[in-house]
Amino acid sequence: MNYVSLAMKHQPFQTKEEMNKAIKFHIGEHGNQLSDTMVEMIHLLSRYACKYAGVAYLKNDTIAKLIGKSRRTVIRVLNKLVDLSIITRLENMRLQRGGNGANLYIINPTVTQNVTHRKEAENEEVSTHTTQEMQDEPLSFKNINKKESKESLQVEGSHLKNSYREFKQLVYCFIPEKEFFYRLYRSYKAQIKSLENIYAEETLHEVGIHALKAMFSTMKVKDVHNPVGYFSRIVKQKLDDLYLECLRELEEEPKGEYGYGI
């Protein structure tokens, strides 16, 4: 899938004004956690995320040259912005030539912005269904953000309903808050979008479920400052493990007399 298709698929804002409001909010909310380089990085990404509001397509080496920092510093700063849920990174693997291409960097909307602009009927359907399932659920963990979310989330295609339902039920078993669920599910979907034509749906679904279980297991024994960022890192690690497992399977395929697969 080319850059234009990916950008259109993941575009989180309708206008640059919406994107700028989200950036202003993120900087205000995380001001004491952001270094000057991190703020500079956010503004740099926003300058390259105007055509498809909120989506920048850049290589780490290019970013390093633009801000005058080392590639290592760029990676460290980007990882921090991902951990803070300010951006989402979609790594673009060049399957034919191998290695990493330019990545998609998506500036995340705030929890109160309606960035999907779905039809009101669809929003109402999802909201009503979620509210019904929240009844008689256990109390959430402490220190989890309890703001009411104005965002909507649409699951397209009947083949995704079971996966979506299981994901939601597992989250609600621990934290019955729709805003928290939406943020987790968006993070998961953003990371697997570019892989849906490579791996089986069931395989990607297992990645999300295992990542949720790992996150909640950790939250039972210690405080997690940023659960969404922590979950995102687990999903990324499991996707990396999945990629390495596929490479190992290819290497272990039987060889013929001249070194070719049988």
Secondary structure, 3 states (H helix, E strand, C coil): CCHHHHHHHHCCCCCHHHHHHHHHHHHHHCHHHCCHHHHHHHHHHHHCCCCCCCEEEECHHHHHHHHCCCHHHHHHHHHHHHHCCCEEEECCECCCCCCECCEEEEECCCCCCCCCCCCHHHHHHHHHHHHHHHCCCCCCCCCCCCCCCCCCCCCCCHHHHHHHHHHHHHHHHHCCCHHHHHHHHHHHHHHHHHHCCCCCHHHHHHHHHHHHHHHHHHHHHCCCCCHHHHHHHHHHHHHHHHHHHHHHHHHCCCECCCCCEC
